[in-house]
Amino acid sequence: CGGQLMADPGERAGGAPGSGRRCIYDSHPNGGGLRALLTAGGYDVSELSYESVLGADTDIRHWRRKFAEHMDAILATDHQDRRYGDGTINGIVAFKSCYPNNDFTGPGVEPGDPDAEELTVANAKAAYRALLPHFRARPDVLFVAFTAPPRAEPRRDLKDRLKGAFGSGPTPADHAREFNTWLTDRENGWLSAYALPNVVVFDYYDILTGGRGNWSAYPTGGGQDSHPSRQGNAKAAAAFVPFINAAVAGMN
C-alpha cells in the first residue's frame, strides 16, 4: 500500500511481480499521487520496494536489523538496489510497514524483544526504541516513520457481535490503537526522550481511521480489503506534503 500511496490514480501500470520493481506503481486505482506531489514540491523521490535486497522485509521486527546493517546502503540508494554514482546521500528516509503490522497478539511483556516474531505491543515498542541510536548517529538525515495503515473492519457474525457487546478484553485493533498512539505521542511516547529534530512520525493510521475508531475508514474490496482506497491515499498524500515541509524546516 506504500506503492499505491505514491502512485498516480488511474489504471494499474507498473509494479508487477517479477518486474524487479514490485509495488512501485506508475499508476494504480488506489493511487494517492504522493510521488507527483513531492516532485512538484521540489523533492527528488527515490523508492525501495519488494524484489530488492533493501526493500524486502518491512515488518516492524525487521527495522532494527535493516537500519543497523544497511544504513549506508539505504542512504546511498537511488532506486531499488541501484546506488548513486556521484556520492549523493538521501537526506530524507521514510519507512513504513503494511497493515498486517496492526495484528497484535496482546500487550506482551516489557521491555520486549525488538527482533521477536510475535507482534506484541511490548515487542513493537522495543523495535522502535532500538532504532533511535542508529538515527541519532545520523543527525544530518531526516527519518520519517509512517504508522502502519489500519485493518478493514471484519464482518462479524451474531456470536462475535454479542461477545463484543458484553466485553472480552482488548482486541488486536485496540492494541493497534494503543501502539500507534504511543508511536506518535511526542510528549509521552516513542520520541519523548529524543532531543534531536531528525525523527518524525507521520500518522497514516490515524488519517485512515478518521481519528474516530480502530478500523479503516477507507477500505477497498467491498469493505474487506485493508489496502486504502484512492480517497484515503489522496487524503494522506495531501496531509503529508505540509507535514514533510515542516519537518524539513525543523532540521534547519
C-alpha positions as CSV (number, residue, x, y, z in Angstrom):
1,C,0.0,0.0,0.0
2,G,3.0,2.3,0.2
3,G,3.5,1.9,-3.5
4,Q,-0.2,2.7,-4.0
5,L,0.1,5.9,-1.9
6,M,2.9,7.1,-4.1
7,A,1.3,6.2,-7.4
8,D,-0.8,8.4,-9.6
9,P,-4.5,7.5,-9.6
10,G,-5.6,5.6,-12.7
11,E,-5.4,2.2,-14.3
12,R,-2.8,-0.1,-12.9
13,A,0.6,0.4,-14.6
14,G,4.0,-0.8,-13.4
15,G,4.8,-2.6,-10.2
16,A,4.0,-6.1,-11.4
17,P,5.5,-9.1,-9.6
18,G,8.7,-10.3,-11.4
19,S,9.3,-6.8,-12.9
20,G,12.1,-6.0,-10.4
21,R,10.0,-3.2,-9.0
22,R,7.1,-4.9,-7.5
23,C,4.6,-2.5,-5.9
24,I,6.4,0.6,-7.4
25,Y,3.4,1.6,-9.5
26,D,3.3,4.3,-12.1
27,S,-0.4,4.5,-11.5
28,H,-3.0,2.4,-9.6
29,P,-6.7,2.6,-8.9
30,N,-5.9,3.3,-5.3
31,G,-3.2,5.8,-6.2
32,G,-2.8,8.7,-3.8
33,G,-0.5,10.8,-6.1
34,L,2.2,11.4,-3.4
35,R,5.1,10.9,-5.8
36,A,3.8,13.7,-8.1
37,L,3.0,16.0,-5.2
38,L,6.5,15.6,-3.7
39,T,8.2,16.1,-7.1
40,A,6.1,19.2,-7.7
41,G,7.3,20.4,-4.3
42,G,10.9,20.1,-5.3
43,Y,11.8,16.8,-3.7
44,D,13.8,14.1,-5.6
45,V,11.9,10.9,-4.9
46,S,13.7,7.5,-4.7
47,E,11.8,4.3,-4.0
48,L,12.5,0.9,-2.4
49,S,10.1,-1.9,-2.5
50,Y,9.8,-5.7,-2.9
51,E,12.2,-7.6,-5.2
52,S,15.2,-5.7,-3.9
53,V,17.5,-6.5,-1.1
54,L,16.8,-3.3,0.8
55,G,13.1,-3.2,0.1
56,A,12.4,-6.7,1.4
57,D,11.4,-7.5,5.0
58,T,9.5,-4.4,6.2
59,D,7.6,-5.8,9.2
60,I,8.2,-3.9,12.5
61,R,10.6,-6.7,13.7
62,H,12.8,-6.1,10.6
63,W,13.5,-2.4,11.1
64,R,16.3,-2.7,13.7
65,R,18.4,-5.1,11.7
66,K,17.8,-3.3,8.5
67,F,19.0,0.1,9.7
68,A,21.8,-1.4,11.9
69,E,23.2,-3.5,9.0
70,H,22.3,-1.4,5.9
71,M,22.2,2.2,6.9
72,D,25.0,3.3,4.5
73,A,23.3,1.4,1.6
74,I,19.9,2.9,2.4
75,L,21.3,6.4,2.3
76,A,23.2,5.8,-1.0
77,T,20.3,4.1,-2.9
78,D,18.7,5.8,-5.8
79,H,16.1,3.1,-6.8
80,Q,15.7,-0.4,-5.5
81,D,19.2,-1.7,-5.2
82,R,20.8,0.8,-7.6
83,R,23.2,3.2,-5.9
84,Y,24.0,6.8,-6.7
85,G,27.2,7.1,-8.7
86,D,28.2,10.5,-7.6
87,G,28.3,10.3,-3.8
88,T,24.7,11.6,-3.3
89,I,23.2,10.8,0.0
90,N,19.4,10.7,0.7
91,G,18.6,13.5,3.1
92,I,15.2,12.0,4.0
93,V,14.4,8.4,4.6
94,A,10.7,7.5,5.0
95,F,9.8,3.9,6.0
96,K,6.5,2.1,6.7
97,S,5.2,-1.4,7.4
98,C,1.9,-2.7,5.9
99,Y,-1.4,-3.3,7.6
100,P,-0.6,-6.8,9.0
101,N,1.6,-5.0,11.4
102,N,-1.5,-4.0,13.3
103,D,-2.4,-7.6,14.0
104,F,-1.2,-7.5,17.6
105,T,-1.5,-10.7,19.7
106,G,-1.5,-8.9,23.0
107,P,0.3,-6.4,25.2
108,G,3.4,-8.6,25.7
109,V,5.9,-8.1,28.5
110,E,8.2,-5.1,28.8
111,P,10.9,-4.4,27.8
112,G,10.0,-6.5,24.8
113,D,12.3,-8.0,22.1
114,P,12.9,-5.8,19.0
115,D,13.5,-8.8,16.8
116,A,10.8,-11.1,18.1
117,E,8.5,-12.7,15.5
118,E,5.4,-12.3,17.8
119,L,3.8,-8.9,17.3
120,T,3.0,-7.7,20.8
121,V,2.8,-4.1,21.9
122,A,5.9,-4.5,24.0
123,N,7.9,-6.1,21.2
124,A,6.8,-3.4,18.7
125,K,7.8,-0.6,21.2
126,A,11.2,-2.3,21.7
127,A,11.7,-2.4,17.9
128,Y,11.2,1.3,17.5
129,R,13.2,2.2,20.6
130,A,16.1,0.1,19.1
131,L,16.1,2.4,16.1
132,L,16.9,5.6,17.9
133,P,20.7,5.0,18.4
134,H,21.1,4.5,14.7
135,F,19.1,7.6,13.9
136,R,21.0,9.6,16.5
137,A,24.2,8.7,14.7
138,R,23.0,10.4,11.5
139,P,21.7,13.9,12.7
140,D,22.1,15.1,9.1
141,V,19.3,12.8,7.9
142,L,15.6,13.2,8.5
143,F,13.9,9.8,9.3
144,V,10.2,9.6,8.8
145,A,8.3,6.7,10.3
146,F,4.9,6.0,9.0
147,T,2.4,4.3,11.3
148,A,1.1,1.2,9.5
149,P,-2.3,1.6,7.8
150,P,-5.3,0.2,9.8
151,R,-7.1,-3.0,9.1
152,A,-10.5,-3.0,7.4
153,E,-13.2,-4.0,9.9
154,P,-14.0,-7.7,9.5
155,R,-17.5,-8.9,9.1
156,R,-18.7,-10.5,12.4
157,D,-21.5,-13.0,12.9
158,L,-24.1,-12.6,15.7
159,K,-22.0,-14.6,18.2
160,D,-19.0,-12.3,17.7
161,R,-21.1,-9.2,17.9
162,L,-22.7,-10.3,21.2
163,K,-19.3,-11.2,22.5
164,G,-18.0,-7.7,21.7
165,A,-21.1,-6.1,23.2
166,F,-20.5,-7.8,26.6
167,G,-16.8,-7.2,26.5
168,S,-14.0,-9.7,26.1
169,G,-10.9,-7.7,26.8
170,P,-8.7,-5.7,24.4
171,T,-8.8,-6.8,20.8
172,P,-5.9,-6.7,18.3
173,A,-7.4,-3.5,16.9
174,D,-7.4,-1.9,20.4
175,H,-3.7,-2.8,20.8
176,A,-3.1,-1.3,17.4
177,R,-4.6,2.0,18.5
178,E,-2.6,1.9,21.7
179,F,0.7,1.3,19.9
180,N,0.2,3.9,17.2
181,T,-0.8,6.4,19.8
182,W,2.4,5.7,21.7
183,L,4.4,6.0,18.4
184,T,3.0,9.4,17.7
185,D,2.8,10.9,21.2
186,R,5.7,13.3,21.3
187,E,5.3,14.1,25.0
188,N,4.9,10.6,26.4
189,G,5.6,8.1,23.6
190,W,8.4,6.9,21.4
191,L,10.3,10.2,21.0
192,S,9.6,11.7,24.4
193,A,13.3,11.4,25.4
194,Y,14.7,12.0,22.0
195,A,16.1,15.5,21.7
196,L,17.2,15.7,18.0
197,P,14.8,17.0,15.3
198,N,15.7,14.3,12.8
199,V,13.0,11.8,13.6
200,V,9.3,12.4,13.0
201,V,6.2,10.2,12.7
202,F,3.5,10.6,10.1
203,D,0.2,9.2,11.4
204,Y,-1.0,7.3,8.3
205,Y,-3.0,5.1,10.7
206,D,-5.0,8.0,12.3
207,I,-5.7,9.7,9.0
208,L,-7.1,6.5,7.6
209,T,-9.2,5.7,10.7
210,G,-10.5,9.3,10.6
211,G,-9.3,9.6,14.2
212,R,-12.5,8.0,15.4
213,G,-12.1,4.3,15.7
214,N,-9.7,1.4,15.3
215,W,-10.7,0.4,11.7
216,S,-10.0,1.8,8.3
217,A,-12.5,4.4,7.1
218,Y,-11.2,3.9,3.6
219,P,-11.1,0.1,2.9
220,T,-11.3,-1.4,-0.6
221,G,-12.7,-4.7,-1.9
222,G,-16.3,-4.1,-0.7
223,G,-15.0,-3.0,2.7
224,Q,-13.0,-6.1,3.4
225,D,-9.6,-5.3,1.8
226,S,-7.3,-3.3,4.1
227,H,-5.4,-1.6,1.3
228,P,-6.5,2.0,1.5
229,S,-8.8,3.4,-1.3
230,R,-7.9,6.2,-3.7
231,Q,-9.8,8.7,-1.4
232,G,-7.9,7.6,1.7
233,N,-4.5,7.7,0.0
234,A,-5.2,11.1,-1.6
235,K,-6.2,12.4,1.9
236,A,-2.9,11.1,3.3
237,A,-0.8,12.4,0.4
238,A,-2.3,15.9,0.8
239,A,-1.5,15.8,4.5
240,F,2.0,14.5,4.0
241,V,3.3,17.4,1.9
242,P,2.9,20.2,4.6
243,F,4.0,17.6,7.2
244,I,7.3,16.9,5.5
245,N,7.8,20.6,4.7
246,A,7.5,21.4,8.4
247,A,9.8,18.5,9.3
248,V,12.5,19.7,6.9
249,A,12.2,23.2,8.2
250,G,12.7,21.9,11.7
251,M,16.0,20.4,10.6
252,N,17.4,23.8,9.5
